[in-house]
Each structure stands twice: as structure tokens, then as C-alpha cells.
Amino acid sequence: MSDHSFGKILVGDVDTLRHAMERWSSQPMDWDLADGVFQDVGRNQRTIARPVTVQGPGTFFRKTTCTVTFEPTDMEGWWFERSDQRDVLPFAVSARNVWTTGDVVSNIVLRAGPPHNYVRMVEHMVALKVGMGIDNLLIRIGSGDPPLFNRGSLDLVETLESAGVQEVQRRAKFFTVKEKVTVCSPAGAFLTLAPCEPGKPVLHIDAAVDFKTAIGHQRIRFPVNLKNFKLGAEARTNTTGVKMLYCRTIGKLFADIRNLGYTMDNIVVAGRRGYYNEPRLVHDGKSLEAAWHRAALDLLAAIALIEEGQFVGEVTSYKAGHGLDVEMIRQLYKHKLLKPVS
């Protein structure tokens, strides 16, 4: 079924989507950045010039130190390799390798081959593929537990920047969708992808969130480029005061909760009427940290699961999360909806 406003519905109910679209269209824009420079679809592929390493406390095991090394590679695409495992192969950042989007903690987990060959919460690393325009990279990590930083993913961005860039003598590959498509959840969250304008290859994001906490309604729109990505990369994961209290009380009975590395510095905690800590990315007196985290990290990470190359087009997200994001990318492959941009 199709409609001009949301195109072909790949997943979801048309009535639910229409109501959601009405709510989204009535939500005001909080921050609308100027148009960016179009992508150079004729450029060569990029990797980094030298290996670089960054360390941080574990996300799921806070008392451990996680080491991540970014390395140049001749392989096309982004790859993970568990350096603590001797019997496994590197695996691609791809929708085909998504294991789960998390039960206790919402996150994208990639796995390939044996059960122990996995990495959790990959979104804060793989979003850099899209945000920084790096086509080929090997991420060597010492466990399945990624590091957690007080500045969102900005430490990762700065580390990757310090490596420099080198070109590979192969043309970069850019893709868009053949037509406008939408996936919608029963709760009224939706994600829409539309083709880029002819002759104007750029990735535009329109991301809106709606929380029943102090975060409230937030909506931002921006073209994806390094400047905008670095701005949004500082945004931290958000949670509620109730969930934080649970983690510090009853949650201590469960290992997955008891060992979480979340603190009042590396996440933003929102109550019904206010924040428990200082929110970031304030624009016109309003924090838009939750919308930036959603757009620059979670959403671009899902786009990074398109393994063949870089995506250009229009992306609209309303109240969506990792589950719906990954479902959209799966549907693109299932229905063969990607086409190259030349």
C-alpha cells in the first residue's frame, strides 16, 4: 500500500501510520541547520592512514577497561575483529549480522559465526562510518563489551580523526532507495526513507522524539557532514529517573544491571519535570541532546548497516528506536530497494 506522504508501507498499519504522521507533522522544528555540501559520488574509497587506539571503561562491565583499535584495511566496508578470540574471523558491519537489538538495554548487537563472536552496543562506533565518510575500516576490540565515555562518541571521533585519511584506488559506492518507503510500529513510531534529489546526493536527517519526561518533544533537521556529526556525537544515551533508581536498587540483583557502567556523567537522566543532571546541546534555551543522540548516533548506525557503501537520501524518524531501524534496513534488502547513485 502506498501514500504520497509516506510512500510504500513495508511494515505497519496504514491507519496507525496516518495518525502518527499527523502528530509528527504538528511537532515544531527546534533546530534546522543549513543545507550542506553535496557528496562527491565520484571520489575514491577512504580508509585511515594509520592504526589508532582508544580506551575506556566497559559499558556492561564497568570495572574493566575496553581497548578499541581502528585499523586501515583493504577489505571493503567496516569490520569487527575480536582480538581476544583466536578461532574467529572478522565480521562485517551489516544488517545480515544483527543478532539482537537488546532486551535489558536497547542496543545493536552484531554477531557472526560462533556464539562468542559478538560485539554489543556497536551503534556508538559504527555511526562514524556515515558521519565521517570513512568507507573501509577494521575495528579490533578486546572483548564484546565496548567502551563508554563521558562525551558520547566524541572520543571515538577525535581518535579516528587523528589517524588521518588515505584513499583506496577504488571508487566509493553510494546508494539510495528506489522509492519512498516507511516502516511503522504498533505504537505509532515510524521511519521513512526517500530517494535523494536527482543530481543532489546528500543525506538529510529529520529526527523527532517524544518522551513523557523532561525531554519532551524534540525535533532537529540537518544534512550529514563532519561538522554536524561532531556536534551531535557528544550527545549521551538518555534514561529516566525511575530506571536509574531501579538500576541502583532492585537491578543490583541481576548481573546485566549490576555491572552496567552508566554514571551521572556518561548518560543524561530525565525525570517528569526536570533533569537529574545537566543536559547538553542546548539551542534557544532547550536541550536537544536526546534528539541529537537519536539522529547522529542511533539512526546513522542503522544506516551504516547498509554494507555496500554510503547512503544518500531523505530520512525521517519519529519516536523510532533500534528495533524499527534494523527492521527498515532488513526490508530494504528483502525487497531489493537499494539502487546505486552515479
C-alpha positions as CSV (number, residue, x, y, z in Angstrom):
1,M,0.0,0.0,0.0
2,S,1.3,3.5,-0.9
3,D,0.5,7.1,0.0
4,H,2.4,10.2,-1.2
5,S,3.3,11.3,2.3
6,F,5.0,8.1,3.4
7,G,5.4,6.1,0.2
8,K,5.2,2.3,0.2
9,I,4.4,0.8,3.7
10,L,6.8,-2.1,4.2
11,V,5.8,-2.8,7.8
12,G,2.8,-1.5,9.8
13,D,-0.8,-0.5,9.7
14,V,-1.9,2.4,7.4
15,D,-4.3,3.9,10.0
16,T,-1.7,3.9,12.7
17,L,0.8,5.5,10.4
18,R,-1.6,8.2,9.3
19,H,-2.3,9.2,13.0
20,A,1.5,9.1,13.7
21,M,2.2,11.3,10.6
22,E,-0.3,13.8,11.9
23,R,1.4,14.0,15.2
24,W,4.8,14.3,13.6
25,S,3.8,17.0,11.2
26,S,2.3,19.1,14.0
27,Q,5.6,18.9,16.1
28,P,7.6,22.1,15.6
29,M,11.2,22.1,14.4
30,D,13.6,23.0,17.2
31,W,16.8,23.2,15.3
32,D,17.1,23.4,11.5
33,L,20.6,23.6,10.2
34,A,21.6,25.0,6.8
35,D,22.0,22.8,3.8
36,G,25.3,21.0,3.4
37,V,27.7,20.3,0.6
38,F,26.6,17.5,-1.8
39,Q,28.5,14.3,-1.6
40,D,31.2,13.7,-4.2
41,V,29.9,10.4,-5.5
42,G,32.9,10.2,-7.9
43,R,35.5,10.1,-5.2
44,N,37.7,7.1,-4.3
45,Q,37.1,5.0,-1.2
46,R,38.6,6.1,2.1
47,T,40.3,4.3,4.9
48,I,42.5,5.7,7.7
49,A,46.2,6.3,7.3
50,R,47.4,4.6,10.4
51,P,46.1,2.5,13.3
52,V,44.9,4.4,16.4
53,T,43.7,3.1,19.8
54,V,41.3,4.4,22.4
55,Q,40.4,3.0,25.8
56,G,37.5,3.5,28.2
57,P,35.6,1.7,31.0
58,G,33.3,-1.1,29.8
59,T,29.7,-0.3,29.1
60,F,28.4,-3.6,30.5
61,F,31.3,-4.4,32.8
62,R,32.3,-1.0,34.3
63,K,35.3,-2.3,36.3
64,T,37.1,-3.5,33.1
65,T,39.0,-1.4,30.6
66,C,38.0,-1.8,27.0
67,T,40.5,-1.3,24.2
68,V,39.5,-0.4,20.7
69,T,41.9,-0.1,17.8
70,F,40.9,1.4,14.5
71,E,43.0,0.0,11.6
72,P,43.2,0.6,7.9
73,T,42.1,-2.3,5.7
74,D,41.9,-3.4,2.1
75,M,38.5,-5.1,2.8
76,E,35.5,-3.1,1.6
77,G,33.2,-1.9,4.3
78,W,33.5,-1.8,8.1
79,W,34.6,-4.9,10.0
80,F,34.9,-6.1,13.7
81,E,37.5,-8.5,14.9
82,R,37.6,-9.8,18.5
83,S,41.3,-9.7,19.4
84,D,40.6,-11.8,22.5
85,Q,39.3,-14.7,20.3
86,R,41.7,-16.9,18.3
87,D,39.3,-19.1,16.5
88,V,37.0,-16.5,14.9
89,L,37.1,-14.4,11.7
90,P,36.4,-10.7,11.3
91,F,32.7,-10.0,10.6
92,A,31.1,-7.2,8.6
93,V,29.0,-4.3,9.9
94,S,25.9,-5.4,8.1
95,A,22.2,-5.9,8.7
96,R,22.8,-9.6,8.0
97,N,24.9,-9.9,11.2
98,V,22.5,-8.2,13.6
99,W,21.9,-10.6,16.4
100,T,19.5,-8.6,18.6
101,T,18.6,-5.0,19.5
102,G,18.8,-5.7,23.2
103,D,16.3,-6.7,25.9
104,V,17.5,-5.2,29.2
105,V,19.5,-2.4,27.5
106,S,18.4,-1.2,24.0
107,N,21.4,-1.5,21.6
108,I,22.5,-3.1,18.4
109,V,24.5,-6.4,18.9
110,L,26.4,-7.8,15.9
111,R,27.4,-11.5,15.8
112,A,28.7,-13.9,13.2
113,G,29.8,-17.5,13.4
114,P,30.2,-19.0,16.9
115,P,28.1,-17.5,19.7
116,H,31.0,-15.8,21.4
117,N,32.0,-13.8,18.3
118,Y,29.8,-10.8,19.0
119,V,30.1,-7.1,20.0
120,R,27.4,-5.2,21.9
121,M,26.3,-1.6,21.6
122,V,28.1,-1.2,18.3
123,E,25.9,1.8,17.3
124,H,28.2,4.3,19.0
125,M,31.1,3.1,16.9
126,V,29.6,2.3,13.5
127,A,27.8,5.6,13.2
128,L,31.2,7.1,12.4
129,K,31.1,5.3,9.1
130,V,28.4,7.6,7.9
131,G,29.1,10.6,9.9
132,M,32.8,10.8,9.0
133,G,32.6,9.3,5.5
134,I,35.1,6.5,6.1
135,D,34.3,3.6,3.7
136,N,36.7,0.9,4.9
137,L,37.8,0.1,8.4
138,L,38.8,-2.7,10.7
139,I,37.8,-2.3,14.4
140,R,39.8,-4.6,16.6
141,I,38.2,-4.9,20.1
142,G,39.4,-6.8,23.1
143,S,36.0,-8.1,24.2
144,G,32.4,-8.0,23.3
145,D,31.9,-5.0,25.6
146,P,32.5,-1.6,24.1
147,P,33.9,1.4,26.0
148,L,31.7,4.1,27.5
149,F,32.7,7.7,27.5
150,N,31.5,10.9,29.3
151,R,31.3,12.7,25.9
152,G,29.1,10.4,24.0
153,S,31.1,9.2,21.0
154,L,33.3,12.3,20.6
155,D,36.3,10.5,22.0
156,L,35.9,8.0,19.1
157,V,35.5,10.7,16.6
158,E,38.6,12.5,17.7
159,T,40.6,9.3,17.8
160,L,39.6,8.4,14.2
161,E,40.3,11.9,13.1
162,S,43.9,11.7,14.5
163,A,44.6,8.7,12.2
164,G,44.3,10.8,9.1
165,V,42.7,9.6,5.8
166,Q,44.1,7.7,2.9
167,E,42.4,6.9,-0.4
168,V,42.0,3.4,-1.9
169,Q,42.2,3.1,-5.6
170,R,38.6,2.0,-5.9
171,R,35.6,4.2,-6.5
172,A,33.4,4.9,-3.5
173,K,29.9,3.4,-3.7
174,F,26.8,5.4,-2.9
175,F,23.2,4.1,-2.7
176,T,19.7,5.5,-2.3
177,V,16.3,3.9,-2.3
178,K,14.3,3.3,-5.5
179,E,11.2,4.9,-4.0
180,K,9.9,6.4,-0.7
181,V,9.3,3.6,1.9
182,T,8.1,3.5,5.5
183,V,8.1,1.1,8.4
184,C,5.7,1.8,11.3
185,S,5.4,0.2,14.8
186,P,2.0,-0.6,16.5
187,A,2.8,2.2,19.0
188,G,2.9,4.8,16.2
189,A,6.7,5.2,15.7
190,F,7.8,5.3,12.1
191,L,10.9,5.6,9.9
192,T,10.7,6.8,6.3
193,L,13.4,6.8,3.7
194,A,13.1,8.7,0.4
195,P,15.5,8.9,-2.6
196,C,17.9,11.8,-2.9
197,E,17.1,14.5,-5.4
198,P,18.5,13.9,-8.9
199,G,21.9,15.4,-9.1
200,K,22.0,16.3,-5.4
201,P,23.5,13.4,-3.5
202,V,23.3,14.2,0.2
203,L,21.9,12.5,3.3
204,H,19.3,14.6,5.2
205,I,18.0,13.7,8.6
206,D,14.7,14.8,10.2
207,A,14.5,13.2,13.7
208,A,11.8,13.8,16.2
209,V,11.5,12.3,19.7
210,D,8.6,12.4,22.2
211,F,9.2,11.4,25.8
212,K,6.9,11.6,28.8
213,T,9.7,13.1,30.8
214,A,11.5,16.5,30.8
215,I,13.0,15.5,27.5
216,G,9.5,16.0,26.0
217,H,9.2,16.9,22.3
218,Q,12.4,17.5,20.4
219,R,12.9,17.7,16.6
220,I,16.0,18.5,14.6
221,R,16.8,18.5,10.9
222,F,20.3,18.6,9.3
223,P,22.4,17.4,6.4
224,V,25.0,14.8,7.4
225,N,28.5,16.2,7.2
226,L,31.5,16.1,9.6
227,K,30.7,19.4,11.3
228,N,27.1,18.4,12.1
229,F,28.1,14.9,13.1
230,K,30.8,16.1,15.5
231,L,28.2,18.4,17.1
232,G,25.8,15.6,17.6
233,A,28.4,12.9,18.6
234,E,28.7,14.5,22.1
235,A,25.1,13.5,22.9
236,R,24.8,10.8,25.6
237,T,22.3,8.0,26.0
238,N,19.3,9.1,28.0
239,T,17.3,7.3,30.6
240,T,14.6,8.1,33.2
241,G,15.0,8.7,36.9
242,V,12.8,5.6,37.6
243,K,15.1,3.4,35.5
244,M,18.2,4.9,37.3
245,L,16.6,4.1,40.7
246,Y,15.8,0.6,39.5
247,C,19.4,0.0,38.5
248,R,20.7,1.2,41.8
249,T,18.3,-0.9,43.9
250,I,16.4,-4.0,42.6
251,G,18.5,-4.1,39.5
252,K,21.6,-5.0,41.5
253,L,20.2,-8.5,41.8
254,F,20.9,-9.1,38.1
255,A,24.4,-9.2,36.7
256,D,23.5,-7.4,33.4
257,I,22.3,-4.4,35.5
258,R,24.6,-4.6,38.5
259,N,27.7,-4.3,36.3
260,L,26.5,-1.5,34.0
261,G,29.0,1.3,33.6
262,Y,26.3,4.1,33.5
263,T,27.0,7.1,35.7
264,M,25.6,10.6,36.1
265,D,28.4,11.8,33.8
266,N,28.0,9.4,30.8
267,I,24.2,9.4,30.5
268,V,21.6,12.1,30.8
269,V,18.8,11.3,33.4
270,A,15.4,12.9,33.0
271,G,12.5,13.0,35.4
272,R,8.9,14.0,34.9
273,R,9.6,17.7,35.5
274,G,13.3,18.1,35.1
275,Y,16.8,16.6,34.6
276,Y,18.8,15.0,37.4
277,N,22.0,16.1,35.7
278,E,23.0,18.9,33.3
279,P,21.8,18.2,29.7
280,R,23.8,19.2,26.7
281,L,23.3,20.6,23.2
282,V,21.1,23.5,24.3
283,H,19.6,25.6,21.5
284,D,17.4,28.6,22.1
285,G,17.2,27.6,25.8
286,K,16.2,24.0,25.2
287,S,18.3,20.9,25.5
288,L,18.1,18.8,22.3
289,E,20.6,16.1,23.5
290,A,18.1,13.3,23.2
291,A,17.2,14.2,19.6
292,W,20.9,14.5,18.6
293,H,21.7,11.2,20.1
294,R,18.9,9.6,18.3
295,A,19.9,11.2,15.0
296,A,23.7,11.3,14.9
297,L,24.4,8.0,16.7
298,D,21.5,5.6,16.8
299,L,20.0,6.4,13.4
300,L,23.3,6.8,11.5
301,A,24.4,3.5,13.0
302,A,21.4,1.8,11.3
303,I,22.3,3.5,8.0
304,A,25.8,2.1,8.5
305,L,24.3,-1.4,8.3
306,I,24.0,-0.9,4.5
307,E,27.2,-2.8,3.8
308,E,27.7,-2.0,0.1
309,G,28.5,1.7,0.6
310,Q,27.3,5.1,1.8
311,F,23.6,6.0,1.7
312,V,22.2,9.3,0.4
313,G,18.6,10.4,0.6
314,E,16.0,11.8,3.0
315,V,15.5,10.0,6.3
316,T,12.6,10.9,8.6
317,S,12.4,9.4,12.1
318,Y,9.5,9.8,14.6
319,K,9.8,8.1,18.0
320,A,11.7,5.2,16.4
321,G,14.4,3.1,18.0
322,H,16.9,0.4,17.2
323,G,14.3,-2.3,16.5
324,L,12.5,-0.3,13.9
325,D,15.8,1.0,12.4
326,V,17.1,-2.5,11.9
327,E,13.8,-3.7,10.5
328,M,13.9,-0.9,7.9
329,I,17.4,-2.0,6.7
330,R,16.2,-5.6,6.6
331,Q,13.2,-4.7,4.5
332,L,15.4,-2.7,2.0
333,Y,17.4,-5.9,1.3
334,K,14.3,-8.2,1.4
335,H,12.5,-6.1,-1.3
336,K,15.7,-5.1,-3.2
337,L,15.0,-1.5,-2.8
338,L,18.6,-0.1,-2.9
339,K,20.0,1.4,-6.1
340,P,23.4,2.9,-6.8
341,V,23.9,6.6,-7.3
342,S,26.4,7.5,-10.1
